[in-house]
């Protein structure tokens, strides 16, 4: 077992982006028992545990990917849904470890995951980010989560990532079951998708009564529902029936963006998945139908983020990468920077996503926050590529402990000379 340490740490000579303010603060960061106890100055007796000299490097909060799929081992839905769950869990653990090493110290899995995988990470059986999961996403028959083609006469009630559930009463039971088994939110499919076989991408899915039941039950549990939705019609249908967050939203228009802002509904764009599929479609075996759908949403995605920003929508960050495309995770930061600029893109992947998770102790470098951080090999406000260039050193810290490229926490003191050796 890998101990799940809550570490003691001091980072000296840092330039600090706190997750919210556009200016960098110079100074030290002190950590006790996995929590930040001082920023800017140095507490008396702070040089215990791990000591890092950042050498003027920029330190940012640990990144948060709010649209992650641990069980998305393939772009073929049947493989993801119906293969052995033991294999999906083991492979998913490797995907989570890789995300952590890249600097994503928290992820929200919005179609899949379960209490076993979350507990294994929490107990230190496997290295990974803080893991927030919805369990299988809810889909209507013939919706985005129904993997059957039109000529497929087989039965499919659900798998590891999606469950087909119709009707208010059955949805109520499904929502309650997810919360019983540890889900932190509920995911609904309320429009078609790129890789689903029979549903037009723009058509709203689920009735108003079905969505409303899910959102009200989630709210009673102190949680929320998030919706996979692309078109203005599907987004409006979701927002007006109580969802708190829209995933993707690529076909968003200005009027619908204003509606989202009025209802304080988040947008989690996933620009990189379409960019990656567009570049690597032949390699990953994307179907002709899927490629046509992907082209439509790829062209509109950046415009949707711009419209959301202009309307005042709170914009998070997600990747939605499946199969071998998982190695594109950092490229998502590049695409979001191209639309929003470095400052707003960094806020999206840190403090805004933390607010979406309702975890004010994440996504920030501040007294009382969890000591999840990334030391970058440069200043992203001057050299943005330091955020996504995998060839550049970065030191990842979770709960006050350095995570080297092997994914295991380091508990011994480290100097500036050792800093690059622990980088991913």
C-alpha positions, -999 to +999 in steps of 0.1 A: +000+000+000+012+035-008+005+057+023-018+086+017+004+112+034-007+146+045+027+162+041+047+190+056+064+212+030+080+246+025+085+261-010+110+290-010+117+316-036+085+311-055+064+333-078+029+324-069-003+324-089-030+320-063-058+308-087-077+341-087-056+372-089-037+381-121-006+393-103+021+369-091+032+371-054+068+365-046+077+345-015+073+312+003+045+287+008+043+268+040+023+235+044+014+216+075-005+183+074-014+187+038-029+222+042-014+256+033-007+276+064+011+306+050+016+323+017+042+350+009+061+348+042+077+319+061+064+305+094+088+301+122+101+265+123+088+259+088+119+241+075+106+207+085+095+180+061+101+186+024+119+218+015+119+230-021+137+260-035+116+270-065+144+293-078+120+319-090+098+294-108+060+300-110+038+279-087+002+274-096-026+256-079-030+219-088-050+217-120-085+203-121-100+185-151-138+187-147-146+163-176-125+132-172-133+095-180-112+069-161-131+040-179-129+055-214-103+030-226-114+031-262-133+052-287-155+021-292-183+025-267-191-012-265-155-019-253-159+008-226-193-004-215-192-041-216-156-053-210-145-067-176-149-041-149-118-053-132-098-045-163-115-011-167-106-003-130-070-013-134-066+006-167-085+035-153-061+037-123-032+041-148-051+069-166-056+086-133-020+083-123-009+098-156-033+127-151-017+133-117+018+133-131+007+159-156-004+182-128-041+174-125-044+169-088-082+167-090-106+153-117-143+150-120-154+118-138-187+126-154-196+092-168-182+063-148-161+057-117-173+041-085-167+041-048-141+013-051-118+032-074-122+064-054-115+045-021-084+028-036-069+063-044-080+078-011-063+049+008-032+051-013-035+018-030-029+036-063-015+071-069-041+094-084-058+128-082-086+136-059-114+117-076-150+131-079-173+108-098-209+106-110-212+069-117-227+059-151-243+088-169-281+086-174-293+083-210-327+078-225-333+049-249-317+058-282-299+087-265-262+095-264-255+068-239-273+040-258-245+022-277-268+002-300-270+009-338-303+010-355-299-026-368-288-039-334-315-060-318-297-068-286-307-056-252-285-029-235-295-015-201-261+000-194-225-006-186-196+010-168-200+046-182-237+049-192-270+035-181-302+036-201-330+048-179-365+061-190-393+076-170-395+097-138-398+068-113-369+048-127-347+079-129-356+087-092-343+052-082-312+056-104-303+090-088-308+077-053-287+046-061-258+068-073-258+089-041-260+058-020-229+045-036-208+077-033-215+098-064-208+135-059-230+147-088-254+133-115-247+133-152-275+134-178-273+131-215-297+157-229-285+159-265-269+137-291-232+132-293-203+127-317-197+089-313-233+077-304-248+059-334-285+069-338-292+103-322-290+136-341-266+159-323-290+188-319-322+171-307-329+176-270-332+144-250-353+135-219-386+152-212-388+182-190-404+161-162-376+136-163-348+162-161-366+182-134-370+151-112-332+144-115-322+180-107-346+183-078-335+150-062-299+160-066-305+193-050-322+177-021-290+157-015-270+190-015-256+181-049-264+189-086-269+176-121-247+183-150-258+178-186-241+167-218-256+191-243-244+206-276-272+226-292-290+258-280-323+238-279-308+211-257-289+236-235-321+257-229-341+225-222-315+215-196-311+250-180-348+257-176-352+223-159-326+229-133-292+216-143-262+234-128-236+228-155-234+222-192-208+199-206-194+207-241-219+233-253-202+237-287-232+249-306-241+276-280-256+309-293-256+343-277-292+342-264-287+308-248-254+320-233-273+348-216-298+324-203-270+303-187-256+334-171-290+344-157-293+310-141-257+309-129-251+277-149-214+267-156-200+257-189-173+231-191-159+231-226-139+202-239-122+217-269-093+193-270-112+162-277-126+175-310-092+189-319-075+156-312-101+135-330-099+159-360-061+154-361-060+117-353-093+104-366-078+079-390-054+066-363-082+060-338-107+046-363-133+073-361-163+064-382-174+085-412-206+096-393-186+104-362-161+124-382-189+145-397-204+152-363-169+160-349-162+185-376-195+203-369-188+207-332-150+214-336-157+244-358-182+259-333-164+251-300-141+281-297-169+304-307-191+290-280-165+297-253-162+333-265-200+337-264-201+323-229-174+346-217-190+377-232-223+367-215-207+363-181-210+325-178-186+309-154-163+288-176-146+257-163-121+233-180-124+197-192-109+173-217-132+144-224-104+123-239-110+087-247-087+058-255-052+066-267-061+103-269-056+106-232-020+119-238-036+151-252-048+163-218-023+192-215-031+203-250-065+213-237-048+241-218-034+254-251-068+255-268-084+272-238-056+298-237-061+305-274-097+316-267-096+330-232-060+340-227-036+326-201-051+342-170-087+332-176-077+297-188-057+292-156-087+303-135-109+279-154-087+250-146-082+260-109-105+282-089-135+281-112-135+243-114-131+242-076-162+263-072-180+240-096-170+211-073-181+231-043-146+227-029-133+261-020-102+245-005-091+233-040-078+253-070-062+280-048-029+288-031-042+303+001-042+297+038-064+268+046-064+253+011-053+218+003-016+218-006-021+207-043+003+227-065+024+226-096+058+242-100+063+251-136+095+255-155+089+291-165+063+319-163+031+310-182+021+347-185+052+353-205+056+319-220+022+301-222+036+269-237+051+260-203+016+249-193+013+223-220+048+215-232+054+179-218+091+182-224+094+209-198+100+199-162+072+204-137+070+194-101+035+182-090+025+184-053-006+167-038-015+172-002+020+186+006+040+157-010+059+158-042+047+133-069+076+122-092+070+107-126+064+073-111+033+086-093+045+078-058+047+105-031+081+117-019+084+124+018+120+134+022+134+169+021+145+181-013+167+209-025+168+229-057+192+203-072+167+175-066+137+196-078+141+188-115+147+151-108+112+149-092+096+166-121+073+150-146 
